[in-house]
Amino acid sequence: MSNTRLYLITPPTFNLNKFAGSLTEALEGGDVASVQLRMKESNDKNIIEAAKVLMPICHAKDVAFIINDNADIAKLVDADGVHVGQDDLTIEEARNVVGENKIIGVTCKDSKHISMTAGEQGADYVAFGAFFPTKTKSIITTTSPEILQWWQDIFEIPCVAIGGINSTNASSIAKAGADFVAVCSGVWDHPNGPKKAVTEINEAINT
């Protein structure tokens, strides 16, 4: 039995009122550990507006709400944490903004060195990927599932697997050692809707 949990990532753009309904529906489909608001193409005002609408939906289900990239917005809206990439703030800078009790996750792609450094600097989780082709990002670093087991053998800090994960391939990633599987289009573009997608992914990662 796997202890892997689902980490939802929002689409880069969406109609806020419509997506609030989709998120509510998704969270009714089964266990979700966290939701990351990842609006790469939006301005701060729209991200803050979205956070204020979506975060209460998550908190009503005891789901952590993470802001992508922007520690200042994470602090402003009192999100549960921030996820930073390699071109964003350092962990120390992010920690100084959001505080000691917030979650900080770090994108590590396929780098053992970056992940070890992140762990030593106080990251709360590291994210590896992409494991499969994905429509969400144009520049893809392909990652082997072996890196998940390598991480588990050395570190206690959780690892997140990201990139092209859906209900058909999530099981193999969970078995490889992911503590969390991060899913975007595999939920929001599911032909039977986000609730069904979350149900199927939970079934896949807990078999």
C-alpha positions in Angstrom: 0.0 0.0 0.0 1.5 3.3 -1.1 1.4 6.4 1.1 1.7 8.6 -2.0 -0.7 11.6 -2.1 -2.0 13.9 -4.9 -0.6 17.4 -5.3 -2.8 19.4 -7.6 -1.5 22.2 -9.8 -3.8 24.8 -11.4 -3.8 25.5 -15.1 -1.8 28.5 -16.1 -4.9 30.5 -17.1 -8.5 30.0 -16.3 -11.8 31.7 -15.7 -11.8 32.2 -12.0 -15.5 31.6 -11.3 -15.7 28.6 -13.5 -12.4 27.2 -12.1 -13.6 27.6 -8.5 -16.4 25.1 -9.4 -13.9 22.8 -11.1 -11.6 22.9 -8.0 -14.5 22.2 -5.7 -15.5 19.2 -7.8 -11.9 17.9 -7.9 -11.6 18.0 -4.1 -14.8 15.9 -3.9 -13.1 13.1 -5.8 -10.8 11.9 -3.1 -7.6 12.7 -1.1 -5.7 15.8 -2.2 -2.7 16.9 -0.1 -2.2 20.3 -1.6 -3.0 22.7 -4.4 -0.5 24.9 -6.1 -1.7 28.1 -7.7 0.5 28.4 -10.8 -0.6 31.4 -12.9 2.6 32.0 -14.9 1.0 34.4 -17.4 -1.0 36.5 -14.9 -0.2 39.7 -13.0 0.0 40.0 -9.2 -3.5 41.4 -8.9 -5.1 38.5 -10.7 -3.0 35.9 -8.7 -4.1 37.6 -5.4 -7.7 37.6 -6.5 -7.5 33.9 -7.5 -5.9 33.0 -4.2 -8.6 34.8 -2.2 -11.3 32.8 -4.0 -9.5 29.4 -4.2 -7.7 29.1 -0.9 -10.9 28.9 1.2 -12.1 26.1 -1.0 -8.9 24.2 -0.3 -8.9 24.9 3.4 -12.5 23.8 3.8 -11.1 20.3 2.8 -7.9 20.6 4.9 -5.9 20.9 1.7 -2.7 23.0 1.8 -2.6 26.0 -0.6 0.8 26.8 -2.2 1.7 29.8 -4.3 4.1 29.3 -7.2 7.2 31.5 -7.4 5.9 34.6 -5.5 6.8 34.6 -1.8 5.4 38.1 -1.3 2.0 37.1 -2.5 2.2 33.9 -0.4 2.7 36.1 2.6 0.1 38.7 1.6 -2.7 36.1 1.3 -1.4 33.9 4.1 -1.0 30.9 1.9 0.4 27.7 3.4 3.6 28.0 1.5 5.5 28.9 -1.7 7.1 26.8 -4.5 10.3 28.2 -6.0 12.1 27.3 -9.2 15.7 27.6 -10.0 15.3 31.1 -11.3 13.3 32.4 -8.4 14.2 33.2 -4.8 16.7 31.2 -2.8 15.3 29.1 0.0 16.7 31.5 2.6 15.1 34.5 0.8 11.8 32.8 0.6 12.0 31.7 4.2 12.7 35.3 5.3 9.5 36.4 3.5 7.0 33.7 4.4 8.3 32.8 7.8 9.4 29.7 9.6 6.1 27.9 9.7 5.3 27.9 6.0 6.0 25.3 3.4 8.8 25.9 0.9 9.1 23.5 -2.1 11.9 23.6 -4.6 12.1 22.6 -8.3 15.1 20.3 -8.8 14.3 18.8 -12.2 16.7 15.9 -12.6 19.5 17.3 -10.4 20.8 15.3 -7.5 23.1 18.2 -6.5 20.3 20.8 -6.5 18.0 18.5 -4.5 20.7 17.8 -1.9 21.5 21.5 -1.6 17.8 22.3 -1.2 17.4 19.7 1.5 20.4 21.0 3.4 19.1 24.6 3.1 15.8 23.7 4.7 13.3 22.9 1.9 10.2 21.2 3.1 10.0 19.2 -0.2 11.9 18.8 -3.4 10.2 18.3 -6.8 11.7 16.1 -9.6 10.5 16.0 -13.2 9.4 15.9 -15.8 8.8 12.1 -15.9 6.5 12.1 -19.0 5.8 14.5 -21.8 3.7 17.4 -20.7 1.7 20.2 -22.3 2.1 22.4 -19.3 5.8 23.4 -19.9 7.6 23.9 -23.1 11.1 23.3 -21.9 11.3 19.8 -20.5 14.0 18.1 -18.5 13.4 14.4 -18.7 13.8 12.6 -15.4 14.2 8.9 -14.6 12.0 7.4 -11.8 15.2 6.0 -10.3 15.9 9.4 -8.8 12.9 9.0 -6.5 14.2 5.9 -5.0 17.7 7.4 -4.7 16.2 10.3 -2.8 14.1 8.1 -0.5 17.2 6.1 0.4 19.1 9.2 1.6 16.6 11.9 2.8 13.6 12.1 5.1 12.3 15.2 3.3 9.4 14.4 1.0 9.8 14.4 -2.8 7.2 15.4 -5.4 7.1 13.9 -8.9 5.9 16.2 -11.6 5.4 16.3 -15.4 2.9 14.5 -17.5 1.5 12.4 -14.7 -2.1 11.1 -15.0 -4.3 8.2 -13.9 -2.6 5.8 -16.3 1.0 6.3 -15.3 0.7 7.6 -11.6 1.0 4.1 -10.2 4.5 3.5 -11.6 5.7 6.8 -10.2 4.2 6.1 -6.7 5.9 2.7 -6.7 9.2 4.3 -7.7 9.1 6.3 -4.4 7.2 9.6 -4.9 5.7 10.9 -1.7 3.5 13.1 -3.8 2.5 13.1 -7.5 1.8 16.6 -8.9 -0.8 16.6 -11.6 -2.2 19.4 -13.8 -3.7 18.6 -17.1 -4.2 15.0 -16.0 -7.0 16.3 -13.8 -8.3 19.4 -15.5 -8.4 17.9 -19.0 -9.8 14.6 -18.0 -12.6 13.6 -20.3 -14.9 12.6 -17.4 -14.1 15.7 -15.3 -11.8 16.6 -12.4 -13.7 14.7 -9.8 -13.4 11.4 -11.7 -9.7 12.2 -12.4 -8.9 12.6 -8.7 -10.7 9.4 -7.9 -8.8 7.5 -10.6 -5.4 8.9 -9.6 -6.0 8.1 -5.9 -6.9 4.5 -6.9 -3.8 4.3 -9.1 -1.3 5.5 -6.4 -2.8 3.4 -3.6 -2.8 0.0 -5.3 
